[in-house]
Amino acid sequence: MKIYKLSMLFIAICTSLLFVQCSDDDDNVINLATCNDGIKNGDEEGVDCGGSACGPCEEAFTGTYVQEDIMGRPGINTVFSGSPEVKNNFNTTTVTGRADFTPIFENTLETYHDVYAEALGLDPANVNYETNILGLDAPTFSKVLAEFDALQVAPNAQTVYFDPSTEVALTGRNIDDDVIDISLILMFGGGDINNLNFDGSDGSPLLISDSVGFGDRQVVDFPYLETPNM
Amino acid sequence: MKKTTIFAAIGGVGIAVLAIFLIAADHIDSPSVEGTTTDIADLYAFEGNNPDNTVLIATIQGPLAPGDVTNNAAFDENVLLEFNIDNTGDFKEDLVIQAIKRGDSMYFFGPVAPETQGLSSIVETSGPRHRVKISTSENVEVTEEDGMKFFAGPRRDGFFFDFNRFNKVISGEVAPEGFLPPAEASDFFEDLNVLAVSVEVPNSMLGTAPAHVGGAVGINGLPPAYNVWVSAKRKQ
C-alpha cells in the first residue's frame, strides 16, 4: 500500500512537470527558431538557411554561368567592332580570343578617317590614321585595343587613363578621367601632343574632344559614385 | 560638299560602321545585350582613398532615367558579375571577385582563383564570402569586413559624353565641323543613373602585379600593372 502511494505521488509529480515543460517548449520552438540551431525550422528552406531570416542555402549558388557581356577599356566594342554581328561576337569572346578582331578594328579606324576626308573634299587616300602620342601605328594600336583589352591597373602608383602633365598612361581609370577625349586623341590626334590633328583650328574638324567634362559631378567617398539623380 | 554627297561617300561598309559608332563607354554596346540585365555600362579601376587599396566599380543596366525607372531597376539573381584580375600578364583571370544577388543582398566571393577560366563560371563558394544589403536611392548600405568594402545599388552615372552631338558627327550631319565648342556642348549622361557594384580591396589580396603590357608594344617606363576586366554571365 505504501509503495503504491509513493508510486502515485511520483507519477503525479512527473505528469505535472511534463505539462509545464510542454507549455514552455511550445513557446520556445516558435520564438527561438534561429539560423544556427542545427534544425530546419521557421520558414527555412534547409537546415539554418533560406527563408526570410537566414542566408541563402548553398544550393542557391550552384549552376553554370556563361558570358554575355565583357568590358575592359571604355568604348572598345562600340567604337571599333563595326557591325552588330561583330559586336555580339566580341561580347562572347575572351580577351585571349581576340586576334580576329585586330584587322576589323584597324579597318574601322581607317574608315572614320575616310569619312572625314570625303566631308572635307579630300582624297581619302591622303587622310589616314597617324601614329598616335603613345607611338602606336595603326596595326599595333588595333592590336592593343583588341588583344590587350583590359584596364591596366597599377598598385601603389598613380592610377590614371592618361595624364598629359605626367605622361603616365594606362595605369587605371578614375571616374573623372575624360576617357572620351583621350580615346579621340589616340584615334585622330596624331603623334604630337603639342600640335594635335583635328583640333578644330583653321577650319579643321574638331574630332579630338567632345568638349564635355566631369561637370558638377563629384567623386565622393566609397562607393565613390554619387547619389542617383532623382 | 552636300550632305547627300557625304552620305553617298559614307555608303557601303562605311554606313554600317558609322551607324553603330560609339554609343557610350559600354552602355548598350551590342544588340544581344541591349536592355538586358547583363548589359555592362562601365568599368572603373583606381587607387582608393587608402593608397594600399584598389577600387573596382562596375556599372550595369545604364542609362536609367531618374525616378521610377531608377527605383524599379533591380539586379538579376541569374546574373553573375565578375571582376577578373590577371596578375601574370597573359590576359587570363588568375583571380576573380564575383557579385551575385540573393534576396535583398549582394553576395561577394573572392578574391579567389577561379575553378575554370574563360566564358563559363561557377560561383566560387570556396572563396572569401561577404554580403551587403542592396542600397536604395535614399539608403546607402556599405559592408566593411576583412579590409574590404562592398556596395551595390543605384548611383549617378559617372560617364560624361556629348552623345547627341556625337551621333551627328558620325552621321556626317555636322561634318566637317565635328564636335561643338564647350559653351554649346551637352553631357547626355549628366542627369541619368546606373546600377553600380563597388568593391575596395587591399592590393595585398591581388598578388604581385606583372610587367605593364605597354612594354610589349614599345611603351616603356610604365609601372607593373594588373590587367582587369569585368564580365556579366547568365545562369544556364
Interface residues (C-beta under 8 A of the other chain):
Chain A: G55 P56 E58 A60 F61 T62 G63 T64 Y65 V66 Q67 E68 D69 I70 M71 G72 P74 G75 I76 N77 T78 V79 S81 G82 S83 P84 K87 N88 F90 N91 T92 T93 T94 V95 T96 T108 T111 Y112 D114 V115 Y116 E118 A119 L120 G121 L134 G135 L136 T140 K143 V144 E147 F148 D149 A150 L151 Q152 V153 A154 P155 N156 A157 Q158 T159 V160 V168 A169 L170 T171 G172 R173 N174 I175 D176 D178 V179 I180 F198 G200 G203 S204 P205 L206 L207 S209 D210 S211 V212 G213 F214 G215 D216 R217 D221 F222 P223 Y224 L225 E226 T227 P228 N229 M230
Chain B: M1 T5 I6 A9 I10 V13 G14 A16 V17 L18 I20 F21 L22 I23 A24 A25 D26 D29 S30 P31 S32 V33 T36 T38 D39 I40 D42 L43 Y44 A45 F46 E47 G48 N49 P51 D52 T54 V55 I57 A58 T59 L64 P66 G67 T70 V79 L80 N84 D86 D90 F91 K92 I100 R102 G103 Y107 Q117 G118 L119 S120 S121 I122 V123 T125 R131 S137 V140 V142 K149 F151 G153 P154 R155 R156 G158 F159 F160 F161 D162 R165 F166 V169 I170 G172 A175 P176 E177 G178 F179 L180 P181 P182 E184 A185 S186 D187 E190 D191 L192 N193 V194 A196 S198 E200 N203 L206 A209 H212 V213 G214 A216 V217 G218 I219 L222 P223 P224 A225 Y226 N227 V228 W229 V230 S231 A232 K233 R234 K235 Q236
